[in-house]
Amino acid sequence: MPIATPIRLCAVLLLSLSLLPALPAHADRAGSWKVSGFPGGPEAEVALDPATGALTFGVTRRGARVLEPSPVGIITERADLSQGLRLLHRKDRPVAEHYTTAAGKRLKRSALMREAVFALAGADGARLDLVVRVARDGVAYRYRLPGDQGAVLRETSAFTLEGDAPAWLALHRRDYENPFIQYTAKSAPSAEFMVPALFETGGGYALITESGLDGRYSGPRLAHEEGTGTYRVRLWDERVQAEGPLETPWRVLIAGDLAEVTESTLADDLAPASRVRDTSWIEPGQVLWTWLAGGREAGQSLEKQQEFVDYAAARGWPYVAVDAGWYFLKDQWDVTDPDWPATSWIPKLVEYGRAKNVEILVWVHFRDLDTPEERALWLPTLSRWGVRGVKIDFMDAESQERLAWYDEILPATAANRLMVNFHGSTIPKGVQRTWPHVMTMEGVHGAEKRTLTTAHLTALPFTRNVVGSMDYTPMAFHRPGRPTSDAHELGLAVTFESGLQNLAGTVESYRARPEAERFLEQVPAAWDETRLLSGRPADHVVLARRSGDRWFIGAGVSGASRSIEVPLSVLRGRWLVEVVRDGESGLVRESHVIDGPRGRLSVAVPAEGGYAAIACRWRPGITTCDR
């Protein structure tokens, strides 16, 4: 994005603020107020019912309804701040922040928003601030309790959608590992659903998510009753402990057309700034992940891991990940060897890898890091050995207690310069901005599952992967029952974003697919830009991501064979586009020279198929985009 664009947008924000009508210091109990950010973008509506003093929050976009007026409010052990409210005053300001990330859809970001704070008082005088922010790609609100109101008992927050709105939802599960299934807002069963949740509305698409969750609060799920379009926020804990003033996480609605939702960084934009001053040691990259490729036996064998290092080195991949078993007793699987700091072969593997420019990541069970004493042993030891990162597994909760553990492990891993991949975990909710050494998180019905469908896979870029890096672990070419064609599977290396892209195939399965090997040697794990070229949740997706002066494209369909034709509007001038697609006897590579931005790329794909592609500037004599 040119530097002039954020400056112009800031100017628009400042001008719009100057045109706001002044509110009296003490406003009437009833009223309706709008918060606008950008021309053509979403607009928030805050209303106060004159009879009950209850607040509602709605969203429109370009004159169409995105979110119906929906309840907002919070109830603590000392105050009911969901009714009997009166507005004291409103204060507006522009928010303009520029930051960089280590991973994600783009590394350089501009967070430009308009904030309105509605200061309210309850019937007993208890104070509540409703903080609303509006951006080009969505709206958000949070509660701020200036005084000590004791423990939070519940929120009355809800999201009400038009009943017939198509919806892509996943049943709530403590580790976020359920598939996304298509319903309508009202036909979804009576159940609790995960955040994020995607809906198609009159104003485009709307993705409900969250930002800024930490140990001061509790994780959410969306409670729904079949036959209604309302999804109520339900907290993990019945009592969220709080002492003194409290600021809750952001309730976020990413809103726009499908491309705006897919490309949004709003969940990160709302999060606190980075708490890691020196990020020079944080390096995204491709990972040869050895669990699906070798399982328990590989996790306990130096020799096998050295073979994986050899293969990663040949591909130019920077990392090998050693999964479960490396510190377990061989005759008692899942039992920690008490002498592991002295007897482990990991230091030998680190040394072996460094000689070949391959570094080592290791798996650690949550139970081995859940006390200060354990963290003080494990993390410095791994850092001293030269391990570059940790995959921490089986947290399996969003309780306030477990979130407080994240608050402790995040600075501890950063202090030891260990990159982090959380598994059996929550999902990114702005954490990658605040703690940029969090390279990826699982929180997905991923390649380890045996119940995958391409409908789920083609929903993920518009749901789970919108909010942050996703460790789906693609490239499991050898897995029985895999629903994807080979080219669709290869395209997932681009379609799915992950700062550490854990590639799950066996060495043999890669060698049997030389065009996959060749493509995976080129594709990076960090991006300067992300653009949706075409898509429909649970039907198909074509995503383009730029790294430097090359574009990488991933495509996949769910269902019948078809030709996918997309405009290459991201290109300017003449480009060479190399496509890897499904052929009759395996993967094949074909070249196209296309003039952008009006040029189009058309590729025929089989049922459940797809493709992967690289685009580079054409010049006379160029025959490949490989480097």
N, C-alpha and C positions, 0 to 999 in steps of 0.2 A: 504494500500500500504506500503511495507516495506520501511524503511527510506533510504536504500541503493539505491532504484530506483530513487528518485528525484536527489540524488547526482550524480549518473551515467549520468542522463539526462543533468544535468548542465554541466558535463564534456564534453559531446558530443557537447553541444551548444558552449562552450568555444573553443573546438577544431575546430569546423566548422568555427567559426569567425576568428580564426587565419589563416585559409586557404583562406580567401576571397582575391580576387585580389584588389590591391590598386587603388582607383580612384584619378584622378588628382584633385587639388583644384578647378579648373574651367574645367568642362567637356563640351563635345560637346552638341549642342542643341538636336540632335537626339540620340536615343539609346534604348536598351532594357536590363533590369536588373532583376535578379531573387533573391528571398528571400526564403531560405530554412530553415526549422526548425529541423525536425526529419526524420530519414530514414523511408520511407514508408508513411510519412505524406503528407499533402498538401504543394504545392509550389506556391508562389505568383510571378506574372510576371508584372513588371511595364515597360511601353513602352512610348516613346515620339516620336510623328509623326514629321518627318523632314520638311514636308510642312506646317503644321498648328501650330506646337508647342503645340498640344493637348495631354493630357495624357490618357492612358488606363490602366486598371487593370484586369488581368486574373488570373485564378487558375487552376492548374493541380494537379493530385494525381495519383501516380504510373503510370505515362505516359499517363493517360487518362484526357480528358478535363472535368473539373468541371464547370468552368465559362468562357464563351467566353470573349475575350478582350472587356472591357466595359468602357464607358466614366467615368472619374473622373474630378472634378473641382468645383469651387465655384465662384459665382459672387456677389460682394458687390456693394454698391452705389459709391464706389471710384475706383474699380478695377475689371477687368474681368480676373480671374485667372483660366480660362478654356481653354485658347488658348494663342499662342504667348509665351509659356514658354520655359525656358532653364534651364538645370540642373547646379547648382553651385557645389554641392558636395554631397556625401553620407556618413552617419555615422552609424555604426552598434554596437549593444551591446546585451548581453544576459539579459533576465529578469527572475529572479527566486524569487518568493514570496510564502510564506507559511502562511496560515490563517485558521481560524475556523469560522463557521457560526452557527447560532442558529437553522436553519431549512434547508431543502433542500435534495438533493440526497445523499449527504454525508457531514458530519460535518467538517472533516479535509481535507483541500485542498492544493494542490501544483500547483501554476500557473507558468509554465515554457514555456518561449517564446523567440523568437529571434526578435529583433526590428531593423528596418532599417529606417532611416530618410533621405528622399530625399529633399534637400534644393533647391528650385527653385525660379526663378525671372521672372516676367512678362515683357512685352514689355516696360512698363513705369517704370520698376524698382521695382514694388511692390513685396513683398516677400510672398512666400507660402512654408510651409513644409508639405510634404505628409509623414505621420507617418504610417509605415506598421509593423504589428506584425504577426508572424506565430507560431502556436502551433501544438501539435500533432493532435488536433481535429478541427482545423480551422484557418482562417486568418481574419484579420481585418485591417481597415485603418481609419484614421481621418485626418482632416485638422487642421493645426496650422498656424494662421496668426500672425507673430511676431509684426507687426505694427498695427496702428489704420486704418482700411480700412472702417470704418463706418458700417452701417446696412447690414446684409446679405439679398440679394434679392432672391437668389435661389441657389441650387446645380445643377450641371449637372451629378451628380452621377447616375449610372444606373447599373442594373444587367442583362446581356444577357445570356440566357440559350438556349441550343439546342431546336428547336421548338417542337420536338416530346417528350421532357422530360415529364414524368408524374408529375403533380403538385397538391398539396393540398393547397387550398387558401380559405380565408374568405373575403368577401366584407368588405371594411373599414366601421367602425361605431365608433362614438366618444367614446363609452364605451367598445369597443372590444367584443361585445356580438352578433357575427354572427357565424353561423356554418361553418366548413371547408368542402369544396366540392372538388371532384376530377375532374381535367381537364388535358390538356397538356399545356405546357408553351405557345404555340401559340393559342390554341383553347379557352382559357379563354376569357371571354367577355371584351370589352372595358369598363374599370371601374377602380376604385381605390380599392386596396386590402390592408389588414392589414399586418403589420409586427408582428409576423413571417410568413414566407411563405416557404413551403417545396417543393423541386424538387428532382426527381431521375435522376441522370446523369450518364455518362459513368464512372465517377470516384466514384460512390457510391451515396450518398445522400448529399444534400446541403440545409441548413436552413438559410434563410436570416433573420437577426435580428439586434439588436442594443444594445449598452451598454453605460452607463455614461450620459444618458439624464437628464438634470436639467434645472433650470430657466434661464440659460445663452443661451438657444437655443430653438428650436421648434420641436414638434413631427412630425414624417414622416408618409407617406403612399406610396404605390407602384402604380404608374399610368401605366396602360397597354393599348395597342391598339391591338385588336383582329387580329390574323394573324402574329404577331411578337412574338419573344421570349424575348423581352426587357421589363424590369420593371424599370421605372424611379422614383427616389426619389422625392417626392413632399412634401414640408413643410406645416405645418398648417398655419403659418403666412406668409403674403406676404412680410413683413419686420421683420426680426429678429434683434432687437436692440442690438448693441454691442458698447462698448466704450473701446478703447485700444486693447491690444492683445486678441485673441480669440482662443480657442481650442474647436472643435466641438465634439459631441458624436462619438463613434466608429460605423462605418458601418461594420457589422459582417457577416461572412459566416462560419457557422459551417459545417465541411465537413468530411466525412468518411463513413464507412459502417453504417447501420441503428443503430447498437448497439452503435457505437461511437457517433453518433449524439444524440441519446436518453440519453446517460449517461453523455453528455458534461456539464461542468460548465463554459464554456468559457465566457458567458455573465457576470457572476460574476467575473471571473478571471481578466477581463479587467477593472473592476470598481475600483474607489478609495477605499482605505482601510477604515476600520471601524472608525467611528467618535464617537462611544459609548465605553468609556473606561471600565466601569464596566457593564458586561452583566449577572451578576449572577441572576438578577431578571427576565430574559427572559426565559420563560419555555414553549416549545411547548406542545400540548396535544389535546386530543379529546374534542369536544365541543357538548353539547346538544343544538342545535340551535332551537329556539322556533317559528320561523315565519311560516314555512310550517307546523309545528306541531300544531300551535294554532292561528296564524294570529293576527289581531288587538286586539281581546279579550284578548289573552294571554299577549300581550304587555302592557296592562293596568291593569293587575291583579296581585297583590302580592301573592294571594292565589295560582293561577295557576303556577306562577313561583316557588313558594315553592314546589309544587308537582313535577316540573321538577327537582329541586335541589335534592329531595328525590330519584328520579329515577337515576340521574347521580351518586349520591353517591353509590347507590346499584351496579352500573356497574363499579365503580372505575374511572369514567371520571372526570377530574379535573375542567372542566368549564361548565357553563351555559351562553348562550348569550341571553340577552333581546333585542329584536328588536324594530322596530318603534312603537311609541305610548306612551312609558313610561313617557315622559315629555309633551305630548300634552294634551290640554283641552279635557275632555271626550265628551263634547257636540259639539266640533268643531275640528274634526279630522284634523291633520296637522297644528294646531295652537299651538304655544308654550305657556305653562303656565308661565306667568311672574314671578310667585313665586316658580318655580320648585326647586331652591336650598333649600328652607325651607320646602316645602310640599312633596317632593318626598319620595316614599317608598323604593327606591333603598338602602339606608343605612341599613334598616331593612333586606332586602334580603341578602346583603353582610354579615351581622352578622349571619343570619340563615345559609347561605352557609358555612361560615367558621367553624361553629360547626360540619359540616358534611364533611369537607375537600373538599368543592366545592367552586370555586371562580367565580366571576361575570364579564362578559363582557357586554358592552352596545353599542347600536346603537346611532349615532349622525348624523344629516343632515349637509352636507357641509355648508349650508347657516348660520348655527349657529357657525361656526368656521372660517368664512372668513375675520374676522378683528382681529387686535391685541387685541382689547378690549374684544371681545368675547372669544378668546383663553385664555386670562388672567383670565376670570371668569370660563369657563367650565373645563379646564384641571386641575387646582389645586383643584377645588371642587371635581371632580371625583376621583382624587388621594387621597384626604383627606378622602373620604368615604371608600376607600379601593378597589375601582374598579380596576381590573387588566388590562383591555384593552378596546379599542374603535374600533367599526366598523364605519368608516366614509364613507358616501354614497353621490352619485350624483355630483361628480366633473365634469364628462362628457366632458372633453376637454383635449387636449394636446397643447394648445396655450402656448406661452411663459409666459403670465400672470398667467395662471393656474399652470404651472410648477414652477413658482416662489412661489406660495402658498405652494406647496409641500416642497420647500426649507425652508419654515417657520414652517410648521406643524411638520416636521420630528424632528428637534431639540427640539421643544416645547413638543412633546409627550415623547421623550426620557428623557428630564429633569424632567418630572412628572412620570416617570417609568410606562408608559402606553404602552402596546403592541398594535400594529395597524393591522387592517384588512381593506384595502381600497376596497370599492365597487363603482360601477359606475365610474370606474377609468381607468387609464393607466394600463400597466402590468409591472411586474418586469423587469428592464433593468440594473441589477447590484445593485439595491437599497438594496437588502437583505444583500449584503456584506458591503456596506457603512453604512447602518442603520439596524443593525440586529434585532431590535425590530419590524420591518415590518415582520410579521409572514406569511401573505398571502395577495393576491389581487384577486379580481374577474376577470374582463377582460376575460370572457368566456361565451359562450352560454351554460349556466348551468342548473341545475335541476329545477330552477324556470320556465324555458321555457316549453311550451306545444308543441313544434315542434322538439323534440329531435329524433335523429336516432342513432342506434348503429354504423353506418358508421362514424358519427361525433365523437361519444365517443371513438371509436378505432383509430381515427386520433389524438385525443388530446395528448396522451403521446408522440407523435412524432412531435408535433407542439407547441401549447401554453404552455404545461407543461414543455417543454424542458428548457425554459428560466427562470423559477422560480415558486415558490409556487402558486397554483391555487385553489381558493375557489369555486369549482364546487358545493359543498353541496350535497354529495351522501347520500344514504340510504333512499330516499323518497319512501319507499315501498308502502305507501298508495296512491300515486299520480295516478289518472286515466290516462291512455294512456302512462304510462312509458314503454319504448321500451325494457328494459332489463328483463331477467329472474331474479329470486331472487338471485341466486348464482352469476350471472354477476354483479348485483348491489352490492352485498357484496364484491366482488373482487375489486370494485372501491376504497374501503378504502385503498388498497395497490397500485392499478394501478395509482391513482391520488395522487400526493404529495402536501401536504399543512401543513404548520407549526401549524396552528390551523385548524384541520379537523372538519368542521362544519357538524354534522350529522343531516339530515333533517327529519327523520321519526317521527311518533307519538309514544308515549309510547305503545299504543295498538298494533301498527304494529310490534314493536320490540318483545313484549310479545308473539305475535302469531308466532314468528320465534325464538325459543329458541337457535337454533344453530347459528343464527346471533348474538344474545345477547352474547353468549359464545365467539364467535370469536372477536367481537368488544371490549370485556373486555380485550383482549390480545394485539390487534394491537396498536402500538405506532404511533406518528406523527412526529418523528425525526429518521433519518436513518444514519447508519455508512457506508453504501455501497448500490449502486443500480446497478442491472445488467438486461439487456434485454435478456430473454431466447429465445423468438420467437416473430415475429411480421411482420405485413405488414400494412401500414397506411390504415384505413377505412376497414380492413378485420379482423384482430385479433391482440391481444397483450397478451403476458405473461411476466410479470415483477416480478423480485425477489428483495426484499430489506432486508438488514440485520440490525438488532438492537441487539447489543451485540453478544451473541452466538446463536441467533435464526434467521432463514430466514423466511420471510413472502412472499407469492406469490399471485398475483392477475392476473386473466385471464378473457378475454372476447372476443367474436366473433361477427361479423356482418354477418347476413345471415343464411344459412342453418346449420342444426345440423352436427356435425362432432366429430371425436376424435382428441384431441390435445395431441400430444406427444412431449415432450421437453427433451433435455439433462439437467441433473442437474450437470453441470460442475462446479458450484460454490461450490459444496460439496466435502469434502475429508473424507473418512472413511464411517462408517455406520450411517445412519440417519433414524429417524422416521419422516414420512411426513403425517400429518393429513389434509385431503382434505374435504372441505365443498362444496357439489355440489347439483345440482337440482335432486330431486327424484320425484317419481310419486305423492307423497302426501305432498311434501314440501322439505325443505332443509335436507340433510342427511350428516353425517360425516363418513368417512372411513379412515382407517390407512394403510400405506404402509411402509415397511422397505426397504430402497434403499441404495445401495453401490455407493458412488461417487468416482471419477468424471465421471465414465462411465455409471452410472445408468441413467435411463430415467423414466419420469413420464408420464403416459398416462391416460387421463380422457375423457370420452364421455360427450359431452355437447349438449343440445337441441338447436334449432334455437334461435339466439340472446342470447345464454347462456354463461356460464363461470363458474369460481370456485374461491374459496379462500383457502389458505393453510398455515400451519405453519410447519416448519421443525426444528427439534432439534436433537442433537446427541443421537443415540440409545445406550442403555446399558441394560443388563438383568434386567427385572422387570419393565422397563419404559412402561407406557401405554398411556401417553398423553404429549403434549408439553405445556399444560396450566400451568400458574403460578399464 
